Amino acid sequence: MEGPTGVVFPKTDAGRSTSVLGRAVVADALRAVDPVGARSAEHETNWRHGYLGHFRRLVEAGCSHATPR
């Protein structure tokens, strides 16, 4: 029997959650440049509707820490 193919989200207690993965990825990306934002993303209780603010914070952190060419 072959294993799953394509994008396979990690199993959690509730099954395979894109929200759990999304929170973790954004929090990890923010951790070094915006620890408060990282904690906020980790504790977002309604990721499906609240993710946009965290992504905005991620983009802003990237822009303010970008190396000029």
Secondary structure in CASP SS format (residue, H / E / C, confidence):
PFRMAT SS
TARGET T0000
AUTHOR 0000-0000-0000
METHOD secondary structure of the structure
MODEL  1
M C 1.00
E C 1.00
G C 1.00
P C 1.00
T C 1.00
G C 1.00
V C 1.00
V C 1.00
F C 1.00
P C 1.00
K E 1.00
T E 1.00
D C 1.00
A C 1.00
G E 1.00
R E 1.00
S C 1.00
T H 1.00
S H 1.00
V H 1.00
L H 1.00
G H 1.00
R H 1.00
A H 1.00
V H 1.00
V H 1.00
A H 1.00
D H 1.00
A H 1.00
L H 1.00
R C 1.00
A C 1.00
V C 1.00
D C 1.00
P H 1.00
V H 1.00
G H 1.00
A H 1.00
R H 1.00
S H 1.00
A H 1.00
E H 1.00
H C 1.00
E C 1.00
T C 1.00
N C 1.00
W H 1.00
R H 1.00
H H 1.00
G H 1.00
Y H 1.00
L H 1.00
G H 1.00
H H 1.00
F H 1.00
R H 1.00
R H 1.00
L H 1.00
V H 1.00
E H 1.00
A H 1.00
G H 1.00
C H 1.00
S H 1.00
H C 1.00
A C 1.00
T C 1.00
P C 1.00
R C 1.00
END
